[in-house]
Amino acid sequence: MTLKVGIIGCGGIAKGKHLPSLAKIEEVEIVAFCDIVLERAEEAKETYGAADSKVFEDYKAMLAEMDLDVVHVCTPNISHAEISIASLDAGNHVMCEKPMAKTSEEARAMIEAAKRSGKKLTIGYQGRFATESIYLHEVCGEGELGEIYSAKAHAIRRRAVPTWGVFLDEEAQGGGPLIDIGTHALDLTLWMMDNYKPKYVVGKTYHELSKTKNAANAWGPWDPEKFTVEDSAFGFVVMENGATVYLEASWALNTLDVKESKTTLFGTKGGADMNNGLTINGEAHGLLYEKKIELETGGVAFYDGAGTDPAALEARAWIDAILNDTDPVVKPEQALVVTEILEAIYESSKTNAPVFL
């Protein structure tokens, strides 16, 4: 069976992740490319399109004209919900890039659309497909760490502010590093804990280094006048069962402790961190131990044929879920909780008060 796929949004994330990953899958044919800048859609078609593929400027026209099976939504956050819901209602399975939506209300509407249409919906959290993440998730699932009662979610950059597109536009994105990269770290952490029941959240966002002119930055100086989102954010989440999560996210922060899409776990039987590769720690026979995991010695058996590239594994697992009619690895209900927590951190920062969920 061949699945016909349409791509809505042919910018950086589509060209860097979705398109090359889908192109490796035999059962996929990319037949539709949509972007408000038509040249981007045409360029993507030239590289990845099937012989009879078409380009569009309007996603509604694409959904009306094309007979598709799957749609990948790779647009700014502000349109994730609108386009995903329209694509589901048109009878397509949908992979939406992270975060799920700008607001939890929009995210819930996406889930309702998936239920209404009977189609699958997943969110692009490829951090789950890194080799160290897959291994650690197995460790957690087997109970080696015991009950994970506290954790840290890390998304810290020292100076790596994305200065292209709409990343600095709060209206288009809903926020800065918290919703952009903090979302990956939080998803990874909740997945390891298998805990999706937050009780309340306290958080604070900062707009400090964003005011700097001619700043050192991986992608060149940002314009302080256009930097309308936070430059760093921190949140503390208390779960219904008493477990806690500390989330840290920054694009610009005066620190040397840089780590992105990482988690640190504290369990009743052991702990784990991704600070320098993957390390498991614990106590046995009255002595403490550290176990360094060698991740380069082999592939990942249960995603055979896709190599170990997280984006390729994510795409392969997603297509397999459709072909085999199984749940996607990233369930939309899980992604909704991530969005609820991020939204609560922003709200807590504005009100200077805890937000109960």
Buried (B, 14 or more C-beta within 10 A) or exposed (E): EEBBBBBBBBBEBBBEBBBBBBBBBEEBBBBBBBBBEBEBBBBBBEEBBBEEBBBBEEBEEBBEEBEBBBBBBBBBBBBBBBBBBBBBBBBBBBBBBBBBBBBBEBBBBBBEBBEEBEBBBBBBBBBBBBBBBBBBBEBBEEEBBBEBBBBBBBBBBBBBBBBEEBBBBBEBBBBBBBBBBBBBBBBBBBBBBEBBEBBBBBBBBBBEBBEBEEBEBEEEEBEBEEBBBBBBBBBBBBBEEEBEBBBBBBBBBEEEEBBBBBBBBBBEEBBBBBEEEBBBBBEEEEEEEEEEBEBEEEEBEEBEEBEBBBBBBBBBBBBBBBEEEEEBBBBBEBBBBBBBBBBBBBBBBEEEEBBEB
